[in-house]
């Protein structure tokens, strides 16, 4: 069992030891994870986890079980859903029980491929950046085989390019040639880093087109979101790709999720609410204006029925001056939520959120009723045209029944807000 992992900060072209994780039995009879900041991290005074792990000289332990007893920034680097499935399948292929693999070993398998600015050493071969060219078509084929319980020959490749991104749907880290606009899994200097998604098992390919329409609606509502593309692939497959906001050229950009910043369990609906989100945003960014940005994200999710609004689906990004801001919106699409509920409530309501609750949230964001009303009308004007927008962008890619369901739910949400 791996007992020590060094965590390196590689944000904005720098590279230095941020801290060390040790898995030890010296404290109790069972393994305990202990973290200590490096002397360089203390001298540089860059807070990457100011709320839960402020810079200090002494060692820290007792991290939450839901974070695999890891500090937030390290747990943020681990995959969930698809990436964890790949990791566990690879362990079984090598005659290893996933239950016997500790959190530090898993960080080694993430290695250099973590989202954000952290890297981990030692690095397993699967944690090295890929130099192998694989097309989107081949990625889609490999994903389908693995989801069928087959595709053992694809596991190493998919683990290298898709073992670190989070979320339930299959994903892969890819790069786009800025001249030819073609994609590859090979990390080539000067190519643009993107993230590509495929439908999950038993999902219709339309889910990729739906997310593409949502990305366009975000732009129409002046909500910052990455550039994105939708693909029809051979064999009836589809993909949705978005430009990564944790990279600029070949530089890593520090990112932390709302879950990491607060320590909330993203798998527990109701672990935070939208008021907590606004307050955490103010605490992280130290910029009161960012609370209004957070309100816009909440309003969009309510209007457009994105109820997969858990704490890993919001993040903060640090600029070169060390200031944190909300990251561009991501993983935003139509979702009915667990039992039809939002994962985060608005002023106590998570099922049928109405105008009263949104106005209370607007007050929390220091917005006037007039400003909040104008935002509702602005987003409502876009949302009421969802079906026609989808037809303009991807005619025939989304089933008629699905479009009717989405528009019906959006219209019901709008009726409660007006």
N, C-alpha and C positions, 0 to 999 in steps of 0.2 A: 504494500500500500504506500502510495506517495505521501511523504510527510512534510515536504516544504515546497512552496511555490512562490516565486518572486513575481511581483506585479510591476510592470513598467508603464510609465506615462509617456505616450508618444503624440500628444496633442500639438498641433500647429508646428510640426517639423522638429520638435524637441524629442529627446529620449533620455529618461533618467529613472532610476529605481524609485518607485512610489512607496512601496511597502512590501512586507513579507507575511505570508500565511504559513502557519505551522499547525499540523494536526498532531496532537500529543495526548498521551495518557498520564502525564505527570501531574495534572491538576486533579483529575478524578479517574476512576477505574475504566470509564468509557472514553472514547476519543473526543477531544474538544478542540475546536479551531480557535487559534489565537492569532491576532493581527498586530503588527507593529509598523508604524511609519518609519521610513528611512530618514537619516539625518538630512539628506538632500531635500526631501519633501518638506521637512520642517523649516529648512532655511529658505526655500522658495516661497513658502506661505501661500500656495495656491489651494484654495478650499474646493475640493471636488465632491465632498459629501458633508457640507457644513452642519446640517441638522442632526444627522444620526451618527456621524463619525468625524467630529471636528478635530483639527490638527492638535495633537498633544504627544508628549514624549512617552507616556506609559503604554503598556500593551493593553489590548482590548479583547474581551471574549464575551460569550453569552449572546451570540447573534441568534435571531429568530429561527425556529425550526422550519418555518415555511420558506426561509431563504437557504435551506440546507446548511444552516449555521455558518453562513458566509456573510461578510459585510455587503451592504447594498451594491456598491459598484462592481464587486466580483460576481454576485448573483445575477446582476443585470446582464453580464456577459454570457451567461449560460442560456442555451436554447430552451424552449418549451414546445410542446406539441410536436410538430414535424421534426425539428432538429433533435429532440430527445428520442423520438422513435428511431431515427437513423442511428444515433449513438448506441442505443440499446440493441438494435439489430446487429450492429457491427460487433459489439461485445459477445453476443450469443454465437455469431459466426466463428468467433475465435475461442469458443468454449469457455467463455467467462459469464458469470451471472451478473446481470446489471445491479442486483441488490448488493453485490460485494464491491462495487465500484464507488469509491468515495468522491466527495465534491472536488477535491484537489486534482484527482485523476481526470475528472471531467473538464476542469479548467485547462489542463494540459492538452486535451483534445480540441479545445477551442483555440488555444495558442495565439497565433497572429491574426486569426480571422474574426476576432470579436468586433461587434459594432462599437462605435465610439473610439475612445483614445487609449484604451487599456490593451496591453498584451501580456501574455503569461509564459513563464519559463519554469521548468523545462517544457519543451514543445513536442508533442507527439507528431509523427509524420502527417497525420490528418489535419493537424493544426497549422501547417505551413500554407502560405498562399499558393494557389494553383498556378502552374505554368502549362497546363494541359488545355488545348482547345476542344471545347464541346459546344455544339450548336444548341439553340433553343429547342429544335426538333428532337435532338437526342436526349436533352434534359427531360423533356415532356415524356418521352418513351421510358426513360429510367424511372421517373416518378411513378408512372402507371404500374410498372412491374413491381416496384417496392410496395406500393399500396395493395397489390394483390397478394402480398406475402412472398413474392419471388424476387428476381432481380438481384441475387447475391453479387453478381459481377459488377453491379452499378454502385454498391454500397460505399466503397472507398471514395469513388469520384463524387458521389452526392454528399458524403460526409464532409469532404474538403470544401465544396462550394455551397452546401446547404445545411451544414451542421450547426451554425451559430445563429442565424436569424430566428427571431421569435415568432410565435403565432401558430395557429392550428394548420393553416394551409401550407402545402409544400412550397418552399422558397429556395432561391439560389442567388448567390452573389455573382454578378456578371459585370462585364466591362464593354463599353461601346466605343467603337472607332469613330472619332468626331468627323472624319472625312467620308467614310463609306456608310456610316450609321449602322454597321453590322455589329452583332453581339458575339462575345466569346467569354468562356470561363477563365481564360488565361489572363493573369495580371500583367498588363503591358503598360509601361510608362507612357503617360500622355493620353491613355484611354479614360473615358468617364466611368466612374463606378455607379452601377445601377443595381437594383434588386428586382428579381422577377418572381412572380407568384403563379401557381397553377391551381386548378380546382382540387379540392380535397376529395377523398374517396366518396363516391355516390353523388357528388355535386355535379350539376349541369354546367357545361362550359360558359353559360350565360353569366355566371358569377363574376367572371373577369370583365365582361362588358359592363355589368352593373357598377363595379368599382370604378371603371373608367368614367362612367357618367357622373358618379359622385365626385370624382376628382375635378371634372369640368364644372360641376355645380359649386364646389368650393371656390374655384377661381371666379365664377360669376358673382359669388357672394363676397368677394374680396377677402377670403380667408386664405392665408398663405399655405401652400401645399406644393410638394415637389412636382416637376415636370413628369408626365407619365405617358405611356403608350399601351395600346391594346393590340393583341396579335391573334390572328386565326392561323393555326398550325395544322399540318397534315394529319389525317386520321380523325378529324373532328375535334382535335384538341384546341385549347386556347390558353392565353397567358396575359397577365397584366404586369407591366414593368414600371417602376418609378425610380427617378434619379435619387441617389443617396444623399441625405443632408448631413451625414456624419463624415463626409469626405469633401475636400476641396482640392481638385487636381490630385496629387499624390499625398496630400496631408490629411491626417486624422483630425477630427474635430471632437472635443469632449462632449458627451451626451449623457444625461441621466434621466431615467424614467421617474414619473411621479411616485411609483411604487418604491423605487430605490431611495428617493429623497425623503419620503415619509416613513418607510418601513412597513407600509400597508401590504396586506396579502392580496395580490391581484386576483387570486382564485376564489376569494370570498366576496360574493356580491354584498354591497353595503359596507365594505371595510372602510370606505371613505364616501363622502357625499360631495356635491358640487360646491357647497360653501367651503368645505375643506380644501378643495382644489383651488379655489380663488385665493384662500389664505396662504396655502403652500406656495402658490405662484408668487405672491407678494413677498413671502419670506425668502424664497430662493433667488428671485430676481432683484429684490429691493427696489422695485420700480412699480409705483402704484398704477401706471398706465397699463402694465401687463395684466392687471386684474380685468380690465375691459376686454382685452384680447381673449382671456380665458372665458369670459362670459359669452363671447361670440362663438367659441368652440362648443360650449354647452348648448347654446341656442340652436346651432346647426344640428347637433345630435338629436335634440328634441324634435325639431321641425322635420328633419329628413329620416327620422326613425332609425338612427344608429344606436342600438341599445347594447352593443358590445363595447360599452364605454367604461372598461375597467382601468385600473391604475397603471398598467403597462402600456396603454394606448395613448398616453400623454407623456411628453418628455420636455426636457429643458436642454438648451445647447449653449455652450460657453464660447464667447468670441475671444480674439487674440488679446484683448485687454483684461480678460478674466471676468467679464460680466456675463451673467446668465440671462437668457430670454426663453420664452416658449419656442420650442422647435416648430417647424412646419407641421401641419396636420397630416396624419398618416393612418392607415388601417381604418379608413372611414368608408362605410358602405351600408347598405340596407341590412338590418339585423333585428329580429323580433325579440332577442334577449332571452335569458333564462326565465321560462314561465311567462314571457311577455313583458318582463320588467326591465327597466334600465338598471345597469350595475351600480350606478351612482344616482342617488335621489336628489331632487331639487326641493329643498325646504320641506322634507318629509314625504314627498310624493315621488314615486318611481314608476307608476303605471300610467296614470292619466294626468300628465303634467299640464297645468293650465296657466292662464295669464297671471293669476294671483301669485303663484309660486315663482314664475319667471321675473315678475316685478320685484319680489323680495330678493331674488338673486341679483338683479340689476342694482338694487340699493347696496348690496354687499360689494358690488364692483364699483361703487361710487358713480353710477350712471343715473341720470335723471329719467323719470318716466317717459318723457318725450323722446330722449335718445334711445331708450330701450324699445319704445313703440316703433320708431323709425327703422330699427334693425329688424324687428319682427316683420314689418311690411316689406322691407328690402329682400329678406330671405324668402318670405312668402311669395313674392312675385316670381322668384326663380323656381321655388318648389312646386307651385301650381302648374308649371309647364314641364314637369319632369318627363312625362310621357313623350311630349313632342321633342324635347331636348334629346332623349334617348334615340328617337327615330332619326333625328338629324345626324347623330354621331355614329350609331351602329344599327342601322335598319336591319331588322330580321335576326339580330344576334340575341335578343332577349325575347322570351316567349310572351305572347300576348297576355296570357293569364298572370304571369309574373308582373308585368307592367301595370296591369289593372290592380293587383294586390298592393303594390308599392304606392301607386297614386292614391288609392283609397285610404291607406294608412296615413300618408302625408296630409291629405285633405282633412282627415279627422284630427290630426295633431294641430293643424293650423286653426281649425274651428275652435279648439279649446284655448288658443292663444289670443284670439281676436275679440 
